[in-house]
């Protein structure tokens, strides 16, 4: 009986990892939403799976772009977004037809919404390559707890 309980526990713990890896969200999406001042916006969003994480890039109709990094937990894609002083987090519910998101940004007190609709491959071109790549990932040079020493 103990072995059966242990096997069931291991299956239950491993299940979210299996589900997260089962669906590759890589692709080009049309994005619609409202910003913190209530204005509607649209963008082309490119999502690329990178191992167990996702790199996300929004190119807005205005030409502005932002980058994010995310992970999948069960039926949610959670993305942290940064561009200069713009800091945001978005949580998308992944369904068969859309990614429905709620998001907020630093400095506001509201929760906003946006929807990503996947585009069939080839129907919407991927956004043009960014002239400025996302900022490099910084790694600690020495020891845990040394927040003053970083390398690019």
TISE-991907 format. One line per 2 residues: number of its first residue (from 1); their letters; for each residue z, y, x of N, C-alpha, C. Coordinates in steps of 0.02 Angstrom, whole numbers, plus 50000, padded with zeros to 5 digits. Each point is the difference from the previous one (the first is absolute). Layout:
<rs>
NUM	A	Z Y X Z Y X Z Y X | ...
</rs>
This chain:
<rs>
1	XX	50000 49941 50041 50000 50059 49959 50000 50063 50043 | 50039 50000 50055 50001 50058 50044 49931 50012 50031
3	XX	49965 49946 50018 49934 50008 50030 49952 50032 49950 | 50003 49978 49937 49957 50029 49949 50014 50075 49992
5	XX	50064 50018 49998 50018 50071 49994 49975 50040 50059 | 50006 49972 50060 49976 50034 50060 49925 50009 49998
7	XX	49964 49948 49979 49927 50005 49996 49980 50053 49948 | 50033 50001 49943 49984 50050 49949 50016 50070 50025
9	XX	50054 50009 50036 50017 50065 50028 49947 50022 50050 | 49978 49955 50044 49949 50018 50049 49934 50017 49967
11	XX	49982 49964 49948 49938 50015 49964 50005 50068 49967 | 50058 50015 49970 50010 50065 49967 49997 50057 50050
13	XX	50031 49992 50058 50000 50052 50052 49930 50009 50028 | 49962 49947 50009 49933 50005 50030 49948 50026 49951
15	XX	50014 49995 49935 49950 50018 49951 49975 50072 50005 | 50042 50052 50007 49972 50068 50005 49954 50008 50060
17	XX	50015 49968 50055 49956 50005 50059 49933 49969 49984 | 49999 49942 49968 49938 49967 49982 49960 50044 49951
19	XX	50034 50028 49950 49965 50042 49952 49971 50062 50033 | 50038 50029 50046 49976 50061 50033 49938 49986 50042
21	XX	49997 49942 50031 49943 49984 50042 49941 49974 49959 | 50012 49981 49938 49947 49970 49959 49948 50051 49979
23	XX	50017 50063 49994 49954 50051 49976 49987 50051 50054 | 49938 50004 50022 49980 50050 50048 49976 50061 49961
25	XX	50031 50056 50009 49984 50061 49963 49948 50043 50037 | 49973 49974 50055 49951 50037 50039 49941 50020 49955
27	XX	49981 50064 50005 49942 50024 49963 50000 50075 49991 | 49952 50023 49961 49993 50071 49984 50017 50009 49926
29	XX	50040 50052 49987 50025 50013 49933 49985 50072 49980 | 49992 50012 49935 49998 50067 49973 50071 50016 49977
31	XX	50024 50059 50020 50069 50021 49985 49999 50059 49953 | 50041 49997 49948 50011 50057 49956 50075 50011 49992
33	XX	50021 50062 49997 50071 50014 49991 50013 50073 49988 | 50065 50018 50001 50021 50069 49993 50048 50016 50056
35	XX	49994 50061 50028 50044 50020 50055 50064 50032 49973 | 50043 50023 50044 50066 50026 49981 49997 50063 49958
37	XX	49944 50037 50002 49995 50060 49958 49960 49986 49936 | 49983 49936 49989 49967 49981 49938 49925 49998 50001
39	XX	49969 50016 50057 49927 50000 50004 49974 49929 50010 | 49945 49985 49965 49967 49935 50007 49965 49997 50068
41	XX	49998 49941 50030 49963 49991 50062 49964 49933 49999 | 49949 49995 50041 49964 49937 50010 49991 49991 50075
43	XX	49993 49937 50019 49991 49984 50070 49966 49932 50006 | 49973 49988 50058 49978 49933 50018 50053 49972 50046
45	XX	50023 49940 49985 50054 49968 50039 49973 49937 50032 | 50014 49994 50064 49980 49941 50037 50064 49963 50021
47	XX	50003 49936 49982 50057 49959 50017 49976 49944 50046 | 50035 49992 50056 49982 49948 50049 50061 49959 50017
49	XX	49995 49934 49989 50056 49957 50019 50001 49993 50076 | 50060 50007 50028 50010 49994 50072 50059 49953 50011
51	XX	49986 49936 50004 50054 49951 50005 50037 49996 49935 | 50065 50011 50002 50041 49999 49939 50008 50069 49969
53	XX	49967 50050 50029 50006 50068 49974 49931 50026 49979 | 50000 50060 49972 49938 50031 49978 49998 50072 50027
55	XX	49941 50020 50023 49987 50070 50017 49962 50029 49941 | 50022 50059 49978 49970 50031 49941 49978 50071 50019
57	XX	49941 50019 49977 49972 50066 50016 49971 50030 49936 | 50026 50059 49982 49976 50038 49943 49954 50055 50026
59	XX	49940 50006 49973 49956 50056 50014 49988 50035 49933 | 50030 50059 49994 49997 50037 49937 49934 50037 49993
61	XX	49982 50016 49939 49938 50036 49988 49998 50066 50037 | 50059 50029 50015 50004 50063 50037 49983 49990 50074
63	XX	49997 49937 50023 49987 49986 50070 50064 49983 50039 | 50058 50016 49971 50063 49983 50033 50008 49924 50001
65	XX	50036 49977 50051 50014 49929 50002 50071 49988 50025 | 50028 49945 49977 50067 49980 50021 49997 49925 50014
67	XX	50047 49978 50042 50004 49931 50020 50068 49971 49981 | 50001 49936 49988 50063 49967 49984 50001 49929 50027
69	XX	50059 49972 50000 50009 49930 50019 50043 49968 49947 | 49981 49939 49981 50036 49968 49945 50010 49926 50009
71	XX	50036 49972 49953 50012 49928 49999 50002 49978 49927 | 49988 49935 49991 50001 49971 49933 50065 49961 49992
73	XX	50033 50012 49944 50059 49962 49980 49989 49979 49928 | 49992 49935 49990 49984 49972 49934 49938 50034 49972
75	XX	50004 50035 49944 49940 50031 49971 49998 50075 50012 | 50029 50022 50056 50002 50072 50016 49973 50012 50070
77	XX	49960 50053 50006 49980 50026 50065 50039 50065 50010 | 50040 50003 50052 50042 50058 50014 49972 50033 50062
79	XX	49986 50066 49995 49967 50036 50054 50039 50063 50018 | 50013 50010 50065 50028 50062 50026 49941 50042 50025
81	XX	50001 50064 49983 49944 50045 50014 50026 50060 50040 | 49961 50021 50050 50020 50059 50039 49939 50037 50024
83	XX	50005 50067 49998 49950 50044 50030 50035 50066 50014 | 50016 50012 50061 50037 50061 50017 50068 49999 49964
85	XX	50012 50051 49960 50063 50003 49962 49995 49967 49932 | 49942 49972 49983 49992 49964 49937 50025 49929 50010
87	XX	50055 49983 49967 50029 49934 50004 50007 49974 49929 | 49976 49939 49988 50001 49973 49933 50009 49924 50002
89	XX	50017 49973 49944 50003 49928 49991 49969 49984 49932 | 49960 49947 49999 49968 49978 49938 50011 49926 49991
91	XX	50014 49980 49939 50009 49930 49983 49948 49982 49947 | 49954 49955 50019 49947 49979 49954 50018 49932 49969
93	XX	49990 49994 49935 50004 49935 49968 49930 49970 50002 | 49994 49942 50031 49935 49969 50010 49984 49955 49940
95	XX	49946 50015 49966 49977 49958 49945 49928 49978 50016 | 49973 49961 49956 49932 49975 50010 49949 50057 50003
97	XX	50010 50052 49960 49950 50053 49994 50014 50064 50038 | 50064 50016 50013 50017 50064 50031 50063 49994 50042
99	XX	50012 50052 50038 50065 50011 50032 50027 50063 49967 | 50054 49993 49963 50029 50056 49964 50061 50022 50038
101	XX	49999 50064 50022 50052 50023 50046 50044 50055 49972 | 50062 50000 50025 50045 50056 49991 50016 50024 50070
103	XX	50005 50067 50007 50012 50027 50067 50040 50065 49996 | 50028 50016 50056 50034 50064 50007 49991 50024 50072
105	XX	50012 50064 50010 49993 50028 50067 50063 50038 50017 | 50011 50007 50065 50058 50037 50025 49997 50072 49974
107	XX	50055 50024 49975 50004 50068 49976 49990 50008 49925 | 49984 49946 49965 49993 50004 49927 50055 49959 49967
109	XX	50007 50010 49936 50050 49962 49961 49967 49962 49944 | 49935 49989 50006 49964 49966 49946 49968 49936 50026
111	XX	49987 49955 49953 49963 49939 50015 49932 50007 49966 | 49948 49989 50038 49931 50010 49977 49965 49933 49994
113	XX	49940 50001 49972 49962 49937 49992 49930 50007 50029 | 49973 49944 50021 49930 49996 50018 49976 49929 49990
115	XX	49935 49993 49990 49971 49934 49988 49943 49989 50048 | 49999 49941 50030 49945 49980 50044 49959 49947 49963
117	XX	49936 50011 49995 49955 49953 49968 49953 49972 50053 | 50002 49933 50011 49958 49972 50053 49926 50007 49982
119	XX	49960 50014 50051 49928 50006 49991 49966 49939 50027 | 49951 49975 49964 49963 49942 50027 49971 50018 50068
121	XX	50000 49953 50045 49975 50012 50067 49929 50028 49997 | 49989 50055 50036 49934 50029 50004 49985 50053 49947
123	XX	50042 50007 49948 49985 50050 49948 50026 50068 50018 | 50056 50003 50036 50027 50064 50022 50007 49995 50076
125	XX	49967 50045 50036 50006 49996 50073 50071 50013 50022 | 50019 49967 50054 50065 50014 50030 49999 50073 50023
127	XX	50058 50032 50001 50001 50069 50024 49975 50003 50072 | 49970 50056 50019 49975 50006 50069 50058 49993 50049
129	XX	49982 49979 50060 50051 49992 50052 50035 50067 50012 | 50064 49996 50008 50040 50060 50010 49987 50029 50070
131	XX	49989 50067 50004 49992 50029 50067 50066 50000 50038 | 50055 49995 49964 50066 49999 50032 50034 49935 49980
133	XX	50011 49955 50047 50032 49937 49982 50073 50012 49981 | 50029 49951 49964 50071 50008 49983 50041 50004 50064
135	XX	50059 50030 49996 50042 50007 50060 50016 49932 50030 | 50007 49997 50066 50014 49935 50032 50070 49976 49982
137	XX	50007 49936 50000 50066 49970 49989 50039 50009 50064 | 50060 50023 49994 50042 50011 50059 50048 49940 50007
139	XX	50009 49980 50062 50045 49944 50014 50056 50024 50046 | 50057 49970 49992 50056 50017 50044 49985 49975 50070
141	XX	50014 50042 50048 49988 49982 50070 50056 49959 50029 | 50062 50016 49982 50057 49964 50027 50054 49992 49948
143	XX	50024 49940 49994 50061 49985 49964 50008 50024 49929 | 50037 49963 49963 50016 50018 49931 50050 50057 50002
145	XX	49991 50048 49956 50046 50056 49997 49980 50060 50041 | 49947 49993 50039 49976 50057 50041 49947 50037 49961
147	XX	50019 50041 49953 49953 50036 49958 49965 50057 50037 | 50023 50016 50060 49972 50056 50036 49942 49979 50046
149	XX	49985 49936 50004 49948 49976 50045 49947 49962 49962 | 49940 50030 49995 49945 49970 49964 49937 50004 50042
151	XX	49955 49953 49988 49934 50002 50033 49947 49995 49946 | 49942 50025 50015 49944 49995 49953 49958 49940 50017
</rs>
